[in-house]
Amino acid sequence: MAKTQDFSAMMKDMMASFPVDTSAMEDFFKNTAALNEKLSSVALEAAEKNAEISSKWTKDTLAKIGEASKAKAEPADYAKVATDFASASAEVAAENMAAFAEVAKKVQMDTVELLMSAGKDMSEEATAAVKKATEEVTTAAKKAAAAK
């Protein structure tokens, strides 16, 4: 009766002959976590600034509405108050939208800076990892060739 080959043992031997360095993966995960931490910091800082702008805008608007809701002696005064409120609101809206745009611009610049830095670091690490892997595979191939 023919004896079947043990493919699991053959696969173990084959995989054992190719060295695997997990430190590259560990470094990748550490770098990714560090990048995510920095990106989260940028996002949280922007959210905080946006909340401050929104809160100030709301407080200012409520104060102006309080002034506009006071009783007036003449009917024409109501029209003047409404006009003043509308023009002040438009001015404040423009200022606040500019403040939001500044926050967005800073987030964009910080994000691009972080990603450029991370890309450079990853490129350098990938080059080093490929060089090391090539050397290890070459060494393993030479050993395998010598063993025959």
Phi and psi in degrees as GROMACS dihedral restraints (atoms count N, CA, C in turn):
[ dihedral_restraints ]
;  ai    aj    ak    al  type     phi  dphi    fc
    3     4     5     6     1   -75.1    20    10
    4     5     6     7     1   138.5    20    10
    6     7     8     9     1   -90.8    20    10
    7     8     9    10     1   127.5    20    10
    9    10    11    12     1   -79.7    20    10
   10    11    12    13     1   146.8    20    10
   12    13    14    15     1   -75.6    20    10
   13    14    15    16     1   147.5    20    10
   15    16    17    18     1   -89.0    20    10
   16    17    18    19     1    94.6    20    10
   18    19    20    21     1   -69.0    20    10
   19    20    21    22     1   -30.4    20    10
   21    22    23    24     1   -65.9    20    10
   22    23    24    25     1   -39.2    20    10
   24    25    26    27     1   -66.9    20    10
   25    26    27    28     1   -39.0    20    10
   27    28    29    30     1   -64.2    20    10
   28    29    30    31     1   -40.8    20    10
   30    31    32    33     1   -66.6    20    10
   31    32    33    34     1   -40.6    20    10
   33    34    35    36     1   -60.3    20    10
   34    35    36    37     1   -45.1    20    10
   36    37    38    39     1   -62.5    20    10
   37    38    39    40     1   -42.7    20    10
   39    40    41    42     1   -65.2    20    10
   40    41    42    43     1   -45.0    20    10
   42    43    44    45     1   -68.2    20    10
   43    44    45    46     1   -32.8    20    10
   45    46    47    48     1   -68.2    20    10
   46    47    48    49     1   -27.0    20    10
   48    49    50    51     1   -77.5    20    10
   49    50    51    52     1   -13.9    20    10
   51    52    53    54     1  -103.7    20    10
   52    53    54    55     1   109.8    20    10
   54    55    56    57     1   -69.1    20    10
   55    56    57    58     1   139.8    20    10
   57    58    59    60     1  -120.2    20    10
   58    59    60    61     1   122.9    20    10
   60    61    62    63     1  -104.3    20    10
   61    62    63    64     1   107.5    20    10
   63    64    65    66     1   -79.8    20    10
   64    65    66    67     1    -8.7    20    10
   66    67    68    69     1   -64.1    20    10
   67    68    69    70     1   -30.5    20    10
   69    70    71    72     1   -64.1    20    10
   70    71    72    73     1   -42.0    20    10
   72    73    74    75     1   -67.6    20    10
   73    74    75    76     1   -39.4    20    10
   75    76    77    78     1   -62.4    20    10
   76    77    78    79     1   -43.4    20    10
   78    79    80    81     1   -62.6    20    10
   79    80    81    82     1   -40.5    20    10
   81    82    83    84     1   -60.5    20    10
   82    83    84    85     1   -46.5    20    10
   84    85    86    87     1   -66.4    20    10
   85    86    87    88     1   -38.0    20    10
   87    88    89    90     1   -64.3    20    10
   88    89    90    91     1   -44.2    20    10
   90    91    92    93     1   -65.8    20    10
   91    92    93    94     1   -39.1    20    10
   93    94    95    96     1   -64.9    20    10
   94    95    96    97     1   -42.2    20    10
   96    97    98    99     1   -63.7    20    10
   97    98    99   100     1   -40.3    20    10
   99   100   101   102     1   -65.0    20    10
  100   101   102   103     1   -42.5    20    10
  102   103   104   105     1   -63.4    20    10
  103   104   105   106     1   -44.4    20    10
  105   106   107   108     1   -61.6    20    10
  106   107   108   109     1   -37.0    20    10
  108   109   110   111     1   -64.0    20    10
  109   110   111   112     1   -43.9    20    10
  111   112   113   114     1   -66.2    20    10
  112   113   114   115     1   -43.0    20    10
  114   115   116   117     1   -64.6    20    10
  115   116   117   118     1   -38.8    20    10
  117   118   119   120     1   -63.7    20    10
  118   119   120   121     1   -39.0    20    10
  120   121   122   123     1   -62.2    20    10
  121   122   123   124     1   -42.7    20    10
  123   124   125   126     1   -62.1    20    10
  124   125   126   127     1   -45.7    20    10
  126   127   128   129     1   -64.7    20    10
  127   128   129   130     1   -42.3    20    10
  129   130   131   132     1   -67.5    20    10
  130   131   132   133     1   -38.5    20    10
  132   133   134   135     1   -63.0    20    10
  133   134   135   136     1   -42.6    20    10
  135   136   137   138     1   -64.9    20    10
  136   137   138   139     1   -41.6    20    10
  138   139   140   141     1   -62.7    20    10
  139   140   141   142     1   -40.1    20    10
  141   142   143   144     1   -64.0    20    10
  142   143   144   145     1   -45.4    20    10
  144   145   146   147     1   -64.7    20    10
  145   146   147   148     1   -40.3    20    10
  147   148   149   150     1   -63.6    20    10
  148   149   150   151     1   -39.0    20    10
  150   151   152   153     1   -64.7    20    10
  151   152   153   154     1   -39.2    20    10
  153   154   155   156     1   -64.4    20    10
  154   155   156   157     1   -43.7    20    10
  156   157   158   159     1   -62.0    20    10
  157   158   159   160     1   -46.9    20    10
  159   160   161   162     1   -61.7    20    10
  160   161   162   163     1   -42.6    20    10
  162   163   164   165     1   -64.0    20    10
  163   164   165   166     1   -45.8    20    10
  165   166   167   168     1   -63.1    20    10
  166   167   168   169     1   -42.3    20    10
  168   169   170   171     1   -61.2    20    10
  169   170   171   172     1   -44.2    20    10
  171   172   173   174     1   -63.7    20    10
  172   173   174   175     1   -45.1    20    10
  174   175   176   177     1   -61.5    20    10
  175   176   177   178     1   -44.2    20    10
  177   178   179   180     1   -62.2    20    10
  178   179   180   181     1   -43.1    20    10
  180   181   182   183     1   -63.7    20    10
  181   182   183   184     1   -43.4    20    10
  183   184   185   186     1   -64.0    20    10
  184   185   186   187     1   -37.4    20    10
  186   187   188   189     1   -64.8    20    10
  187   188   189   190     1   -40.7    20    10
  189   190   191   192     1   -69.4    20    10
  190   191   192   193     1   -36.5    20    10
  192   193   194   195     1   -65.5    20    10
  193   194   195   196     1   -38.1    20    10
  195   196   197   198     1   -59.6    20    10
  196   197   198   199     1   -42.7    20    10
  198   199   200   201     1   -66.4    20    10
  199   200   201   202     1   -41.0    20    10
  201   202   203   204     1   -70.3    20    10
  202   203   204   205     1   -24.0    20    10
  204   205   206   207     1   -86.0    20    10
  205   206   207   208     1    -3.7    20    10
  207   208   209   210     1   -71.1    20    10
  208   209   210   211     1   148.0    20    10
  210   211   212   213     1   -66.2    20    10
  211   212   213   214     1   142.6    20    10
  213   214   215   216     1  -117.2    20    10
  214   215   216   217     1   154.7    20    10
  216   217   218   219     1   -78.1    20    10
  217   218   219   220     1   -36.7    20    10
  219   220   221   222     1  -116.7    20    10
  220   221   222   223     1   143.9    20    10
  222   223   224   225     1   -59.8    20    10
  223   224   225   226     1   -31.6    20    10
  225   226   227   228     1   -66.5    20    10
  226   227   228   229     1   -26.6    20    10
  228   229   230   231     1   -64.7    20    10
  229   230   231   232     1   -33.3    20    10
  231   232   233   234     1   -64.4    20    10
  232   233   234   235     1   -41.0    20    10
  234   235   236   237     1   -64.6    20    10
  235   236   237   238     1   -40.7    20    10
  237   238   239   240     1   -64.6    20    10
  238   239   240   241     1   -44.3    20    10
  240   241   242   243     1   -61.9    20    10
  241   242   243   244     1   -43.6    20    10
  243   244   245   246     1   -63.7    20    10
  244   245   246   247     1   -41.4    20    10
  246   247   248   249     1   -65.4    20    10
  247   248   249   250     1   -45.3    20    10
  249   250   251   252     1   -61.2    20    10
  250   251   252   253     1   -42.4    20    10
  252   253   254   255     1   -63.4    20    10
  253   254   255   256     1   -45.2    20    10
  255   256   257   258     1   -63.8    20    10
  256   257   258   259     1   -42.9    20    10
  258   259   260   261     1   -70.3    20    10
  259   260   261   262     1   -39.7    20    10
  261   262   263   264     1   -65.4    20    10
  262   263   264   265     1   -39.3    20    10
  264   265   266   267     1   -64.2    20    10
  265   266   267   268     1   -40.3    20    10
  267   268   269   270     1   -64.5    20    10
  268   269   270   271     1   -40.4    20    10
  270   271   272   273     1   -65.1    20    10
  271   272   273   274     1   -46.3    20    10
  273   274   275   276     1   -65.2    20    10
  274   275   276   277     1   -38.0    20    10
  276   277   278   279     1   -60.9    20    10
  277   278   279   280     1   -42.9    20    10
  279   280   281   282     1   -62.7    20    10
  280   281   282   283     1   -43.5    20    10
  282   283   284   285     1   -62.0    20    10
  283   284   285   286     1   -45.8    20    10
  285   286   287   288     1   -68.7    20    10
  286   287   288   289     1   -36.7    20    10
  288   289   290   291     1   -65.0    20    10
  289   290   291   292     1   -36.8    20    10
  291   292   293   294     1   -65.0    20    10
  292   293   294   295     1   -38.6    20    10
  294   295   296   297     1   -65.5    20    10
  295   296   297   298     1   -41.8    20    10
  297   298   299   300     1   -62.3    20    10
  298   299   300   301     1   -39.8    20    10
  300   301   302   303     1   -64.3    20    10
  301   302   303   304     1   -37.8    20    10
  303   304   305   306     1   -64.3    20    10
  304   305   306   307     1   -41.0    20    10
  306   307   308   309     1   -62.7    20    10
  307   308   309   310     1   -45.2    20    10
  309   310   311   312     1   -63.3    20    10
  310   311   312   313     1   -39.8    20    10
  312   313   314   315     1   -64.5    20    10
  313   314   315   316     1   -41.6    20    10
  315   316   317   318     1   -64.5    20    10
  316   317   318   319     1   -42.2    20    10
  318   319   320   321     1   -60.4    20    10
  319   320   321   322     1   -44.3    20    10
  321   322   323   324     1   -62.4    20    10
  322   323   324   325     1   -45.8    20    10
  324   325   326   327     1   -64.6    20    10
  325   326   327   328     1   -44.4    20    10
  327   328   329   330     1   -63.4    20    10
  328   329   330   331     1   -41.0    20    10
  330   331   332   333     1   -65.6    20    10
  331   332   333   334     1   -45.1    20    10
  333   334   335   336     1   -62.2    20    10
  334   335   336   337     1   -41.7    20    10
  336   337   338   339     1   -61.1    20    10
  337   338   339   340     1   -45.4    20    10
  339   340   341   342     1   -63.3    20    10
  340   341   342   343     1   -44.2    20    10
  342   343   344   345     1   -68.6    20    10
  343   344   345   346     1   -36.7    20    10
  345   346   347   348     1   -64.1    20    10
  346   347   348   349     1   -43.8    20    10
  348   349   350   351     1   -63.8    20    10
  349   350   351   352     1   -44.2    20    10
  351   352   353   354     1   -65.6    20    10
  352   353   354   355     1   -40.0    20    10
  354   355   356   357     1   -62.2    20    10
  355   356   357   358     1   -40.9    20    10
  357   358   359   360     1   -64.3    20    10
  358   359   360   361     1   -46.2    20    10
  360   361   362   363     1   -62.1    20    10
  361   362   363   364     1   -44.3    20    10
  363   364   365   366     1   -66.2    20    10
  364   365   366   367     1   -35.9    20    10
  366   367   368   369     1   -63.8    20    10
  367   368   369   370     1   -44.8    20    10
  369   370   371   372     1   -63.3    20    10
  370   371   372   373     1   -43.0    20    10
  372   373   374   375     1   -66.7    20    10
  373   374   375   376     1   -39.4    20    10
  375   376   377   378     1   -65.2    20    10
  376   377   378   379     1   -40.6    20    10
  378   379   380   381     1   -61.8    20    10
  379   380   381   382     1   -45.2    20    10
  381   382   383   384     1   -64.7    20    10
  382   383   384   385     1   -41.1    20    10
  384   385   386   387     1   -66.1    20    10
  385   386   387   388     1   -41.9    20    10
  387   388   389   390     1   -65.5    20    10
  388   389   390   391     1   -40.9    20    10
  390   391   392   393     1   -62.1    20    10
  391   392   393   394     1   -45.3    20    10
  393   394   395   396     1   -64.7    20    10
  394   395   396   397     1   -44.1    20    10
  396   397   398   399     1   -63.3    20    10
  397   398   399   400     1   -39.3    20    10
  399   400   401   402     1   -62.1    20    10
  400   401   402   403     1   -44.1    20    10
  402   403   404   405     1   -62.5    20    10
  403   404   405   406     1   -42.1    20    10
  405   406   407   408     1   -68.0    20    10
  406   407   408   409     1   -41.3    20    10
  408   409   410   411     1   -67.2    20    10
  409   410   411   412     1   -39.0    20    10
  411   412   413   414     1   -62.3    20    10
  412   413   414   415     1   -44.5    20    10
  414   415   416   417     1   -62.4    20    10
  415   416   417   418     1   -43.5    20    10
  417   418   419   420     1   -65.2    20    10
  418   419   420   421     1   -39.1    20    10
  420   421   422   423     1   -66.2    20    10
  421   422   423   424     1   -38.6    20    10
  423   424   425   426     1   -65.0    20    10
  424   425   426   427     1   -41.0    20    10
  426   427   428   429     1   -63.9    20    10
  427   428   429   430     1   -42.0    20    10
  429   430   431   432     1   -65.6    20    10
  430   431   432   433     1   -38.7    20    10
  432   433   434   435     1   -68.2    20    10
  433   434   435   436     1   -37.1    20    10
  435   436   437   438     1   -71.8    20    10
  436   437   438   439     1   -29.0    20    10
  438   439   440   441     1   -72.2    20    10
  439   440   441   442     1   -22.7    20    10
